[in-house]
């Protein structure tokens, strides 16, 4: 059975989030991106407590593309250390999972 994943990343603006999502969709590394505005993040960074207003992007893909997806995000993200987290999709409607597989079948970002 194919392994599907939900990949999360945060960005500093909606514009950057949309650009990243569009590029990943064109490369077929993801089938879908949901952009969630106005996420308040609190975190430790370089020895101090920090905070930022960010945009969360939730992307549906396949586990076999995670390495390529990670490399692509790291190369095109404005953060020094971008959040790139994948969670397994443990269940879903077969039609939706088939759609993710179909939409990412032509992945070619090189």
C-alpha positions as CSV (number, residue, x, y, z in Angstrom):
1,X,0.0,0.0,0.0
2,X,1.2,3.5,-0.8
3,X,2.3,5.7,2.1
4,X,0.7,9.1,2.1
5,X,1.9,12.0,4.3
6,X,0.8,15.4,5.5
7,X,3.8,17.8,5.4
8,X,3.7,21.1,7.4
9,X,5.8,24.2,7.0
10,X,5.4,27.8,8.2
11,X,6.4,30.9,6.3
12,X,6.5,34.6,7.2
13,X,3.8,35.7,4.7
14,X,0.8,34.6,2.7
15,X,2.6,35.6,-0.5
16,X,5.6,33.4,0.2
17,X,3.3,30.5,1.2
18,X,1.3,30.8,-2.0
19,X,4.5,30.9,-4.1
20,X,6.0,27.9,-2.4
21,X,2.7,25.9,-2.8
22,X,2.3,26.8,-6.4
23,X,5.9,25.8,-7.2
24,X,5.5,22.5,-5.4
25,X,2.2,21.8,-7.2
26,X,3.8,22.5,-10.6
27,X,6.7,20.1,-9.7
28,X,4.0,17.5,-8.7
29,X,5.7,16.9,-5.4
30,X,2.4,17.7,-3.6
31,X,-1.2,17.1,-4.7
32,X,-2.7,19.9,-2.5
33,X,-1.8,22.7,-0.2
34,X,-3.9,24.3,2.4
35,X,-2.8,27.8,3.5
36,X,-3.8,28.7,7.1
37,X,-3.2,32.4,7.8
38,X,-2.4,34.1,11.1
39,X,-0.6,31.4,13.1
40,X,1.0,32.8,16.3
41,X,4.2,30.9,16.9
42,X,6.3,31.0,20.1
43,X,9.7,29.3,20.0
44,X,13.3,29.2,21.2
45,X,15.7,30.7,18.6
46,X,19.4,31.3,19.1
47,X,19.2,31.3,22.9
48,X,16.2,33.4,23.4
49,X,12.4,33.1,23.5
50,X,11.0,34.5,20.2
51,X,7.6,34.9,18.6
52,X,6.3,35.4,15.1
53,X,3.1,35.7,13.1
54,X,3.3,33.1,10.4
55,X,1.4,31.3,7.7
56,X,1.0,27.5,8.0
57,X,1.0,25.4,4.9
58,X,-0.4,21.8,5.0
59,X,0.6,19.7,2.0
60,X,-0.6,16.3,0.9
61,X,2.0,14.1,-0.7
62,X,3.5,10.6,-0.7
63,X,6.3,9.4,1.6
64,X,8.5,8.4,-1.3
65,X,8.7,12.2,-2.2
66,X,9.6,13.4,1.3
67,X,13.3,13.7,0.7
68,X,12.8,15.6,-2.6
69,X,10.2,17.8,-0.9
70,X,12.5,18.5,2.0
71,X,15.4,19.4,-0.3
72,X,13.1,21.6,-2.4
73,X,11.7,23.5,0.6
74,X,15.1,24.0,2.1
75,X,16.5,25.4,-1.2
76,X,13.6,27.9,-1.7
77,X,12.5,28.8,1.9
78,X,13.4,32.2,3.4
79,X,14.0,30.8,6.9
80,X,17.5,29.6,7.9
81,X,15.9,26.5,9.4
82,X,12.4,26.0,8.0
83,X,9.9,23.8,9.7
84,X,9.5,20.6,7.6
85,X,7.4,18.0,9.5
86,X,5.6,15.0,8.0
87,X,2.8,13.1,9.6
88,X,1.6,9.8,8.2
89,X,-1.9,9.7,6.8
90,X,-3.1,6.6,8.5
91,X,-6.5,6.5,6.8
92,X,-8.5,8.4,4.2
93,X,-11.2,7.8,1.6
94,X,-9.8,5.6,-1.1
95,X,-10.9,8.1,-3.8
96,X,-8.9,11.0,-2.1
97,X,-5.8,8.8,-1.6
98,X,-6.1,7.7,-5.3
99,X,-6.2,11.4,-6.3
100,X,-3.1,12.2,-4.3
101,X,-1.3,9.3,-6.0
102,X,-2.5,10.4,-9.4
103,X,-1.6,14.1,-8.9
104,X,2.0,13.3,-7.7
105,X,2.7,10.6,-10.3
106,X,4.5,13.0,-12.6
107,X,6.8,14.4,-10.0
108,X,9.8,16.0,-11.7
109,X,11.4,19.0,-10.1
110,X,15.0,18.6,-11.2
